[in-house]
Amino acid sequence: MIEKLSYNEILAISKELKKQAEVITNLMEGKNIQELSDFIATVEGYSKFLENTVEINRDADEALQELKSHLK
């Protein structure tokens, strides 16, 4: 869990961002709109950031659980 969101909720948001970026990419096909291309790249980058954040936090949770079990 990160703040008030579960890992699954964050991954769902990431997936939805990625999906919508694909939709926008398809809509602008054949058009040379640099600002929109930059925006799409930013959305895709943020989606990946969310995925990586969940992965890092899950690994940290696992490591903490292991440490807790050794301290008992």
ChimeraX attribute file (.defattr): number of C-alpha atoms within 10 A of each C-alpha:
attribute: neighborCount
match mode: 1-to-1
recipient: residues
	/A:1	13
	/A:2	12
	/A:3	5
	/A:4	7
	/A:5	10
	/A:6	12
	/A:7	18
	/A:8	11
	/A:9	13
	/A:10	18
	/A:11	20
	/A:12	15
	/A:13	15
	/A:14	20
	/A:15	17
	/A:16	13
	/A:17	19
	/A:18	18
	/A:19	14
	/A:20	14
	/A:21	20
	/A:22	14
	/A:23	12
	/A:24	14
	/A:25	16
	/A:26	10
	/A:27	10
	/A:28	13
	/A:29	9
	/A:30	8
	/A:31	10
	/A:32	9
	/A:33	10
	/A:34	9
	/A:35	9
	/A:36	14
	/A:37	16
	/A:38	11
	/A:39	13
	/A:40	20
	/A:41	14
	/A:42	13
	/A:43	17
	/A:44	20
	/A:45	15
	/A:46	15
	/A:47	23
	/A:48	17
	/A:49	13
	/A:50	19
	/A:51	18
	/A:52	13
	/A:53	16
	/A:54	19
	/A:55	14
	/A:56	12
	/A:57	14
	/A:58	15
	/A:59	12
	/A:60	12
	/A:61	13
	/A:62	12
	/A:63	12
	/A:64	12
	/A:65	12
	/A:66	11
	/A:67	11
	/A:68	10
	/A:69	9
	/A:70	8
	/A:71	7
	/A:72	5
